[in-house]
Amino acid sequence: MNSTEPQSTSTVPSTTKIYPPLLAGALVLGTLVLHFILPEERTVGWYQVIGLLVVAAGAGLSCFAAAIFQARGTTRNPYGEPTALVALAPYTWTRNPMYLGLAAALMGLAIFFSSIAMLLAPAVFFAVIDRMVIPREEETLERLFGNDYVDYKNRVRRWI
């Protein structure tokens, strides 16, 4: 385990199911509502181009990583049973490129809208996924793939 990662013990009840794309969508909608009801200055500027580039990079990373899972015939469902341990790029530099891509897309939207309120979305997404979804996935992967997964986990960081 990387020394910078906290030890994780899953305290999430097995009946709690959080689907990351749905969580990301709900956070976008919720923070977008906050963005428009809170009094913030709204101007158009260079940050919108940067925001769109970050959204595109995040969405691209997430879709590419999901396509690798599909090509390997393993589930993208965080509550499913994986049939393969995928360790190809981008999984060689982050164990969770789909989640990282979604978090980046949420950050890109906050940048695009120049919205302090929308910064809540990537922060909440990261916290929920890191504490409630990933630990359960890691338990499943370790149970299914044993030392191969432990070795992979020791080589590759959870996020970046």
N, CA, C and O of each residue as an XYZ file, in Angstrom:
640
protein
N       0.851     -1.184      0.000
C       0.000      0.000      0.000
C       0.884      1.230      0.000
O       1.917      1.251      0.670
N       0.496      2.247     -0.737
C       1.253      3.492     -0.760
C       1.187      4.133      0.608
O       0.138      4.124      1.252
N       2.296      4.688      1.054
C       2.344      5.249      2.398
C       1.462      6.477      2.547
O       1.119      6.844      3.671
N       1.082      7.123      1.452
C       0.248      8.313      1.548
C      -1.239      7.987      1.599
O      -2.066      8.875      1.808
N      -1.582      6.712      1.410
C      -2.993      6.333      1.426
C      -3.395      5.876      2.809
O      -2.658      5.132      3.456
N      -4.569      6.316      3.279
C      -5.038      5.839      4.571
C      -5.468      4.385      4.456
O      -5.930      3.937      3.407
N      -5.307      3.667      5.546
C      -5.821      2.304      5.589
C      -7.330      2.393      5.466
O      -7.960      3.213      6.134
N      -7.910      1.567      4.628
C      -9.357      1.633      4.466
C      -9.994      0.359      4.974
O      -9.608     -0.757      4.623
N     -10.969      0.574      5.801
C     -11.817     -0.534      6.215
C     -13.224     -0.104      5.875
O     -13.692      0.948      6.311
N     -13.885     -0.916      5.102
C     -15.208     -0.545      4.622
C     -16.197     -0.540      5.770
O     -16.402     -1.552      6.440
N     -16.807      0.617      5.987
C     -17.843      0.732      7.008
C     -19.193      0.993      6.358
O     -20.174      1.292      7.039
N     -19.235      0.879      5.049
C     -20.460      1.123      4.308
C     -21.315     -0.139      4.350
O     -20.837     -1.222      4.013
N     -22.570     -0.007      4.760
C     -23.429     -1.190      4.739
C     -23.521     -1.747      3.325
O     -23.533     -0.989      2.355
N     -23.587     -3.065      3.207
C     -23.600     -3.685      1.884
C     -24.845     -3.320      1.088
O     -24.878     -3.532     -0.124
N     -25.866     -2.778      1.739
C     -27.080     -2.396      1.018
C     -26.972     -1.004      0.398
O     -27.795     -0.639     -0.441
N     -25.977     -0.229      0.796
C     -25.779      1.103      0.236
C     -25.105      0.964     -1.119
O     -23.988      0.456     -1.216
N     -25.789      1.416     -2.163
C     -25.211      1.350     -3.503
C     -25.174      2.741     -4.110
O     -26.202      3.398     -4.276
N     -23.978      3.168     -4.432
C     -23.770      4.472     -5.044
C     -23.217      4.220     -6.437
O     -22.171      3.587     -6.585
N     -23.907      4.708     -7.455
C     -23.458      4.552     -8.828
C     -22.785      5.855     -9.251
O     -23.452      6.879     -9.390
N     -21.467      5.823     -9.457
C     -20.702      7.049     -9.703
C     -21.244      7.966    -10.795
O     -21.297      9.174    -10.564
N     -21.653      7.475    -11.975
C     -22.175      8.422    -12.966
C     -23.460      9.118    -12.489
O     -23.671     10.297    -12.772
N     -24.311      8.387    -11.770
C     -25.534      9.011    -11.242
C     -25.204     10.026    -10.162
O     -25.825     11.087    -10.094
N     -24.224      9.705     -9.310
C     -23.788     10.655     -8.287
C     -23.244     11.910     -8.953
O     -23.578     13.022     -8.543
N     -22.406     11.746     -9.979
C     -21.838     12.901    -10.683
C     -22.943     13.754    -11.297
O     -22.912     14.980    -11.189
N     -23.920     13.115    -11.941
C     -25.035     13.859    -12.538
C     -25.850     14.614    -11.498
O     -26.208     15.772    -11.710
N     -26.142     13.972    -10.385
C     -26.901     14.634     -9.315
C     -26.121     15.813     -8.746
O     -26.699     16.859     -8.450
N     -24.814     15.647     -8.593
C     -23.994     16.746     -8.083
C     -23.941     17.909     -9.066
O     -23.965     19.069     -8.653
N     -23.869     17.615    -10.358
C     -23.898     18.691    -11.364
C     -25.204     19.466    -11.248
O     -25.202     20.695    -11.182
N     -26.312     18.742    -11.225
C     -27.616     19.422    -11.136
C     -27.753     20.233     -9.857
O     -28.187     21.384     -9.887
N     -27.382     19.629     -8.732
C     -27.503     20.326     -7.452
C     -26.639     21.565     -7.364
O     -27.097     22.616     -6.916
N     -25.390     21.448     -7.787
C     -24.502     22.608     -7.694
C     -24.805     23.645     -8.768
O     -24.546     24.832     -8.571
N     -25.349     23.209     -9.900
C     -25.766     24.163    -10.924
C     -26.927     25.022    -10.404
O     -26.972     26.229    -10.644
N     -27.847     24.396     -9.705
C     -28.936     25.154     -9.073
C     -28.357     26.152     -8.078
O     -28.744     27.320     -8.076
N     -27.430     25.700     -7.230
C     -26.782     26.617     -6.285
C     -26.089     27.758     -7.020
O     -26.176     28.915     -6.610
N     -25.406     27.426     -8.101
C     -24.691     28.432     -8.884
C     -25.626     29.546     -9.348
O     -25.281     30.727     -9.286
N     -26.807     29.157     -9.812
C     -27.714     30.169    -10.355
C     -28.536     30.903     -9.298
O     -29.034     31.999     -9.556
N     -28.684     30.312     -8.114
C     -29.454     31.038     -7.093
C     -28.579     31.873     -6.171
O     -29.071     32.797     -5.523
N     -27.284     31.560     -6.102
C     -26.383     32.364     -5.279
C     -25.916     33.577     -6.083
O     -25.690     33.482     -7.290
N     -25.776     34.705     -5.412
C     -25.342     35.913     -6.136
C     -23.840     35.858     -6.422
O     -23.021     36.150     -5.551
N     -23.497     35.487     -7.635
C     -22.098     35.472     -8.076
C     -21.998     36.312     -9.342
O     -22.948     36.415    -10.118
N     -20.833     36.904     -9.529
C     -20.602     37.642    -10.762
C     -20.476     36.638    -11.901
O     -19.769     35.637    -11.780
N     -21.162     36.909    -13.004
C     -21.129     36.006    -14.145
C     -20.557     36.740    -15.364
O     -21.181     37.639    -15.926
N     -19.366     36.328    -15.742
C     -18.716     36.922    -16.909
C     -18.216     35.791    -17.800
O     -18.108     34.642    -17.371
N     -17.919     36.133    -19.025
C     -17.370     35.168    -19.974
C     -15.875     35.461    -20.108
O     -15.469     36.614    -20.251
N     -15.072     34.411    -20.060
C     -13.629     34.642    -20.145
C     -12.865     33.409    -20.585
O     -13.452     32.397    -20.968
N     -11.563     33.512    -20.525
C     -10.661     32.450    -20.957
C     -10.853     31.168    -20.161
O     -10.615     30.073    -20.669
N     -11.286     31.309    -18.903
C     -11.466     30.137    -18.044
C     -12.519     29.186    -18.604
O     -12.508     27.997    -18.284
N     -13.428     29.694    -19.436
C     -14.429     28.801    -20.013
C     -13.788     27.823    -20.997
O     -14.191     26.662    -21.064
N     -12.817     28.272    -21.741
C     -12.100     27.375    -22.644
C     -11.337     26.336    -21.827
O     -11.365     25.149    -22.151
N     -10.658     26.773    -20.775
C      -9.931     25.843    -19.906
C     -10.899     24.855    -19.274
O     -10.620     23.657    -19.228
N     -12.025     25.342    -18.793
C     -13.039     24.464    -18.195
C     -13.515     23.402    -19.162
O     -13.634     22.233    -18.796
N     -13.791     23.802    -20.407
C     -14.234     22.823    -21.408
C     -13.147     21.804    -21.719
O     -13.437     20.625    -21.923
N     -11.899     22.254    -21.757
C     -10.798     21.319    -21.991
C     -10.677     20.301    -20.852
O     -10.418     19.122    -21.093
N     -10.863     20.757    -19.625
C     -10.810     19.848    -18.473
C     -11.994     18.877    -18.503
O     -11.832     17.691    -18.213
N     -13.186     19.378    -18.853
C     -14.352     18.494    -18.996
C     -14.086     17.441    -20.068
O     -14.338     16.255    -19.856
N     -13.578     17.877    -21.216
C     -13.311     16.941    -22.315
C     -12.255     15.907    -21.927
O     -12.405     14.724    -22.232
N     -11.201     16.340    -21.264
C     -10.152     15.407    -20.838
C     -10.702     14.404    -19.829
O     -10.420     13.209    -19.921
N     -11.481     14.885    -18.873
C     -12.057     13.991    -17.871
C     -13.028     12.999    -18.473
O     -12.981     11.807    -18.167
N     -13.907     13.487    -19.327
C     -14.878     12.603    -19.973
C     -14.163     11.604    -20.879
O     -14.529     10.430    -20.926
N     -13.156     12.067    -21.588
C     -12.388     11.176    -22.460
C     -11.678     10.082    -21.679
O     -11.700      8.917    -22.076
N     -11.049     10.451    -20.572
C     -10.363      9.471    -19.730
C     -11.346      8.439    -19.190
O     -11.081      7.237    -19.229
N     -12.469      8.908    -18.694
C     -13.475      8.003    -18.128
C     -14.015      7.047    -19.193
O     -14.134      5.847    -18.946
N     -14.334      7.565    -20.350
C     -14.867      6.716    -21.440
C     -13.825      5.732    -21.946
O     -14.146      4.571    -22.202
N     -12.585      6.177    -22.094
C     -11.511      5.297    -22.552
C     -11.300      4.150    -21.570
O     -11.165      2.994    -21.971
N     -11.272      4.483    -20.275
C     -11.077      3.461    -19.244
C     -12.243      2.470    -19.232
O     -12.036      1.266    -19.077
N     -13.455      2.972    -19.393
C     -14.633      2.088    -19.443
C     -14.575      1.181    -20.671
O     -14.954      0.012    -20.593
N     -14.107      1.704    -21.797
C     -13.997      0.903    -23.019
C     -12.993     -0.238    -22.846
O     -13.178     -1.321    -23.400
N     -11.933      0.009    -22.079
C     -10.962     -1.052    -21.807
C     -11.626     -2.179    -21.019
O     -11.413     -3.356    -21.309
N     -12.428     -1.814    -20.027
C     -13.152     -2.841    -19.257
C     -14.071     -3.632    -20.185
O     -14.128     -4.860    -20.116
N     -14.781     -2.928    -21.045
C     -15.698     -3.604    -21.959
C     -14.929     -4.536    -22.899
O     -15.374     -5.655    -23.155
N     -13.800     -4.096    -23.407
C     -12.995     -4.926    -24.304
C     -12.457     -6.172    -23.605
O     -12.269     -7.211    -24.237
N     -12.215     -6.066    -22.318
C     -11.720     -7.205    -21.538
C     -12.863     -8.075    -21.007
O     -12.621     -9.099    -20.369
N     -14.100     -7.668    -21.269
C     -15.254     -8.450    -20.854
C     -15.500     -8.466    -19.355
O     -16.061     -9.422    -18.821
N     -15.079     -7.402    -18.679
C     -15.311     -7.324    -17.239
C     -16.299     -6.200    -16.936
O     -16.503     -5.298    -17.748
N     -16.890     -6.269    -15.781
C     -17.963     -5.333    -15.428
C     -17.430     -3.940    -15.101
O     -16.336     -3.778    -14.561
N     -18.241     -2.945    -15.445
C     -17.973     -1.567    -15.025
C     -18.823     -1.218    -13.814
O     -18.669     -0.145    -13.232
N     -19.705     -2.107    -13.441
C     -20.584     -1.912    -12.296
C     -19.773     -2.063    -11.012
O     -19.180     -3.119    -10.787
N     -19.731     -1.029    -10.163
C     -18.933     -1.125     -8.950
C     -19.424     -2.217     -7.984
O     -18.717     -2.571     -7.040
N     -20.612     -2.741     -8.217
C     -21.164     -3.778     -7.345
C     -21.194     -5.135     -8.034
O     -21.714     -6.102     -7.478
N     -20.641     -5.215     -9.238
C     -20.590     -6.471     -9.975
C     -19.361     -7.281     -9.595
O     -18.546     -6.856     -8.777
N     -19.244     -8.438    -10.193
C     -18.091     -9.313     -9.980
C     -17.152     -9.175    -11.183
O     -17.491     -9.629    -12.277
N     -15.989     -8.563    -11.002
C     -15.052     -8.444    -12.120
C     -14.523     -9.811    -12.532
O     -14.336    -10.698    -11.699
N     -14.289     -9.962    -13.819
C     -13.762    -11.222    -14.346
C     -12.312    -11.098    -14.777
O     -11.681    -12.091    -15.137
N     -11.780     -9.878    -14.743
C     -10.393     -9.658    -15.134
C      -9.802     -8.523    -14.313
O     -10.494     -7.568    -13.959
N      -8.520     -8.640    -14.016
C      -7.778     -7.566    -13.371
C      -7.101     -6.784    -14.488
O      -6.167     -7.279    -15.118
N      -7.566     -5.576    -14.732
C      -7.056     -4.762    -15.839
C      -5.903     -3.904    -15.328
O      -6.060     -3.128    -14.385
N      -4.747     -4.054    -15.963
C      -3.564     -3.296    -15.558
C      -2.873     -2.676    -16.768
O      -1.644     -2.635    -16.837
N      -3.668     -2.194    -17.717
C      -3.151     -1.492    -18.896
C      -3.320      0.011    -18.670
O      -4.123      0.436    -17.840
N      -2.552      0.811    -19.419
C      -2.724      2.261    -19.328
C      -4.169      2.611    -19.659
O      -4.714      2.055    -20.612
N      -4.795      3.483    -18.936
C      -4.343      4.365    -17.867
C      -4.326      3.722    -16.481
O      -4.013      4.390    -15.495
N      -4.656      2.444    -16.395
C      -4.659      1.752    -15.108
C      -3.249      1.504    -14.583
O      -3.093      0.928    -13.506
N      -2.227      1.922    -15.312
C      -0.858      1.801    -14.836
C      -0.429      3.016    -14.017
O       0.588      2.961    -13.325
N      -1.189      4.114    -14.085
C      -0.849      5.297    -13.292
C      -1.959      5.737    -12.354
O      -1.745      6.618    -11.521
N      -3.125      5.151    -12.468
C      -4.198      5.365    -11.498
C      -5.074      4.112    -11.482
O      -5.388      3.554    -12.533
N      -5.467      3.676    -10.285
C      -6.321      2.486    -10.205
C      -7.769      2.807    -10.556
O      -8.567      1.896    -10.775
N      -8.114      4.080    -10.610
C      -9.504      4.476    -10.796
C      -9.664      5.559    -11.853
O     -10.148      6.646    -11.539
N      -9.270      5.295    -13.100
C      -9.358      6.346    -14.114
C     -10.793      6.758    -14.453
O     -11.021      7.905    -14.839
N     -11.758      5.855    -14.318
C     -13.149      6.252    -14.587
C     -13.606      7.290    -13.570
O     -14.226      8.290    -13.931
N     -13.296      7.051    -12.302
C     -13.681      8.004    -11.252
C     -12.868      9.292    -11.357
O     -13.404     10.384    -11.166
N     -11.592      9.168    -11.656
C     -10.749     10.346    -11.824
C     -11.267     11.210    -12.974
O     -11.285     12.437    -12.877
N     -11.688     10.563    -14.059
C     -12.240     11.302    -15.192
C     -13.524     12.029    -14.830
O     -13.722     13.178    -15.226
N     -14.395     11.367    -14.081
C     -15.640     12.031    -13.655
C     -15.345     13.207    -12.728
O     -15.960     14.266    -12.850
N     -14.405     13.022    -11.804
C     -14.038     14.121    -10.897
C     -13.449     15.294    -11.688
O     -13.744     16.453    -11.396
N     -12.619     14.992    -12.684
C     -12.044     16.058    -13.516
C     -13.127     16.782    -14.301
O     -13.091     18.007    -14.416
N     -14.093     16.040    -14.843
C     -15.191     16.674    -15.588
C     -15.997     17.598    -14.674
O     -16.387     18.693    -15.079
N     -16.241     17.155    -13.447
C     -16.954     18.014    -12.490
C     -16.150     19.276    -12.186
O     -16.714     20.366    -12.087
N     -14.840     19.132    -12.038
C     -13.984     20.292    -11.798
C     -14.007     21.215    -13.014
O     -14.056     22.437    -12.867
N     -13.971     20.643    -14.198
C     -14.027     21.447    -15.416
C     -15.305     22.261    -15.523
O     -15.284     23.400    -15.990
N     -16.425     21.677    -15.088
C     -17.682     22.427    -15.102
C     -17.641     23.583    -14.114
O     -18.151     24.665    -14.405
N     -17.037     23.364    -12.947
C     -16.907     24.456    -11.969
C     -16.036     25.574    -12.545
O     -16.320     26.755    -12.348
N     -14.976     25.192    -13.257
C     -14.113     26.191    -13.884
C     -14.881     26.912    -14.995
O     -14.834     28.139    -15.085
N     -15.584     26.157    -15.838
C     -16.338     26.737    -16.938
C     -17.326     27.792    -16.441
O     -17.413     28.887    -16.995
N     -18.063     27.449    -15.397
C     -19.058     28.383    -14.860
C     -18.445     29.390    -13.900
O     -19.139     30.275    -13.398
N     -17.143     29.259    -13.642
C     -16.453     30.130    -12.684
C     -17.271     30.201    -11.387
O     -17.575     31.278    -10.874
N     -17.613     29.016    -10.884
C     -18.553     28.929     -9.780
C     -17.941     28.303     -8.537
O     -17.506     27.152     -8.541
N     -17.924     29.082     -7.495
C     -17.461     28.557     -6.205
C     -18.433     27.484     -5.718
O     -18.003     26.470     -5.170
N     -19.716     27.689     -5.907
C     -20.718     26.705     -5.471
C     -20.513     25.360     -6.167
O     -20.680     24.306     -5.554
N     -20.151     25.403     -7.447
C     -19.985     24.154     -8.191
C     -18.704     23.408     -7.824
O     -18.530     22.254     -8.217
N     -17.804     24.052     -7.075
C     -16.625     23.347     -6.577
C     -17.015     22.267     -5.564
O     -16.229     21.365     -5.275
N     -18.220     22.364     -5.034
C     -18.707     21.322     -4.121
C     -18.822     19.974     -4.830
O     -18.578     18.933     -4.219
N     -19.185     19.982     -6.096
C     -19.427     18.734     -6.826
C     -18.199     17.827     -6.864
O     -18.300     16.674     -6.444
N     -17.032     18.296     -7.353
C     -15.887     17.381     -7.367
C     -15.414     16.993     -5.959
O     -14.945     15.875     -5.747
N     -15.538     17.914     -5.002
C     -15.114     17.608     -3.630
C     -15.994     16.523     -3.006
O     -15.489     15.576     -2.403
N     -17.308     16.668     -3.156
C     -18.228     15.661     -2.608
C     -18.072     14.347     -3.365
O     -18.057     13.281     -2.750
N     -17.956     14.407     -4.686
C     -17.778     13.196     -5.484
C     -16.541     12.440     -5.015
O     -16.605     11.235     -4.768
N     -15.427     13.135     -4.893
C     -14.185     12.507     -4.448
C     -14.367     11.847     -3.087
O     -13.997     10.688     -2.905
N     -14.933     12.575     -2.133
C     -15.085     12.043     -0.772
C     -15.981     10.802     -0.743
O     -15.642      9.807     -0.103
N     -17.109     10.861     -1.426
C     -18.036      9.728     -1.423
C     -17.422      8.519     -2.114
O     -17.495      7.407     -1.592
N     -16.824      8.719     -3.270
C     -16.237      7.598     -4.020
C     -15.053      7.015     -3.250
O     -14.912      5.796     -3.150
N     -14.208      7.887     -2.710
C     -13.012      7.436     -2.003
C     -13.338      6.674     -0.721
O     -12.620      5.741     -0.364
N     -14.399      7.052     -0.031
C     -14.722      6.446      1.269
C     -15.821      5.391      1.218
O     -15.884      4.525      2.091
N     -16.689      5.450      0.207
C     -17.834      4.551      0.200
C     -17.848      3.543     -0.950
O     -18.428      2.466     -0.812
N     -17.231      3.867     -2.062
C     -17.290      2.974     -3.225
C     -15.984      2.199     -3.393
O     -15.996      0.971     -3.480
N     -14.871      2.904     -3.438
C     -13.585      2.260     -3.705
C     -13.218      1.210     -2.654
O     -12.749      0.137     -3.032
N     -13.406      1.462     -1.355
C     -13.041      0.408     -0.394
C     -13.771     -0.916     -0.640
O     -13.183     -1.986     -0.482
N     -15.028     -0.850     -1.018
C     -15.781     -2.068     -1.304
C     -15.238     -2.759     -2.554
O     -15.112     -3.982     -2.598
N     -14.921     -1.957     -3.564
C     -14.339     -2.527     -4.779
C     -12.994     -3.186     -4.484
O     -12.699     -4.266     -4.996
N     -12.185     -2.533     -3.659
C     -10.871     -3.080     -3.330
C     -10.998     -4.400     -2.572
O     -10.225     -5.329     -2.804
N     -11.964     -4.481     -1.675
C     -12.201     -5.742     -0.954
C     -12.561     -6.856     -1.938
O     -12.054     -7.973     -1.829
N     -13.429     -6.552     -2.889
C     -13.844     -7.547     -3.882
C     -12.657     -7.975     -4.745
O     -12.455     -9.167     -4.977
N     -11.875     -7.009     -5.218
C     -10.725     -7.329     -6.063
C      -9.685     -8.160     -5.318
O      -9.101     -9.086     -5.881
N      -9.462     -7.827     -4.063
C      -8.496     -8.601     -3.282
C      -9.006    -10.028     -3.043
O      -8.230    -10.982     -3.079
N     -10.293    -10.164     -2.803
C     -10.876    -11.498     -2.616
C     -10.766    -12.322     -3.898
O     -10.439    -13.508     -3.848
N     -11.038    -11.701     -5.036
C     -11.042    -12.431     -6.304
C      -9.650    -12.678     -6.885
O      -9.394    -13.741     -7.450
N      -8.756    -11.706     -6.750
C      -7.467    -11.792     -7.431
C      -6.273    -11.919     -6.488
O      -5.137    -12.043     -6.946
N      -6.513    -11.890     -5.189
C      -5.478    -12.155     -4.190
C      -4.231    -11.321     -4.338
O      -4.292    -10.097     -4.454
N      -3.077    -12.011     -4.332
C      -1.782    -11.325     -4.368
C      -1.564    -10.521     -5.637
O      -0.868     -9.506     -5.611
N      -2.149    -10.957     -6.750
C      -2.014    -10.173     -7.983
C      -2.578     -8.774     -7.779
O      -1.983     -7.791     -8.220
N      -3.727     -8.682     -7.109
C      -4.313     -7.368     -6.864
C      -3.508     -6.601     -5.814
O      -3.301     -5.397     -5.962
N      -3.060     -7.267     -4.773
C      -2.266     -6.598     -3.734
C      -0.991     -6.017     -4.343
O      -0.615     -4.887     -4.030
N      -0.324     -6.781     -5.210
C       0.875     -6.274     -5.887
C       0.546     -5.054     -6.746
O       1.269     -4.058     -6.729
N      -0.551     -5.144     -7.494
C      -0.998     -4.026     -8.333
C      -1.295     -2.804     -7.465
O      -0.889     -1.688     -7.789
N      -2.000     -3.023     -6.372
C      -2.369     -1.939     -5.457
C      -1.130     -1.264     -4.862
O      -1.136     -0.056     -4.624
N      -0.089     -2.028     -4.625
C       1.149     -1.464     -4.089
C       1.936     -0.688     -5.138
O       2.728      0.186     -4.786
N       1.735     -0.988     -6.414
C       2.450     -0.321     -7.511
C       1.762      0.951     -7.996
O       2.421      1.908     -8.401
N       0.420      0.951     -7.952
C      -0.339      2.029     -8.602
C      -1.171      2.764     -7.553
O      -1.839      2.141     -6.727
N      -1.123      4.071     -7.596
C      -1.885      4.887     -6.633
C      -3.394      4.788     -6.894
O      -3.842      4.500     -8.004
N      -4.145      5.036     -5.836
C      -5.606      4.992     -5.937
C      -6.121      6.065     -6.893
O      -6.980      5.784     -7.729
N      -5.614      7.273     -6.784
C      -6.076      8.378     -7.629
C      -4.977      8.785     -8.599
O      -4.971      8.327     -9.742
N      -4.050      9.629     -8.174
C      -2.926     10.029     -9.047
C      -1.681     10.212     -8.208
O      -0.622     10.547     -8.739
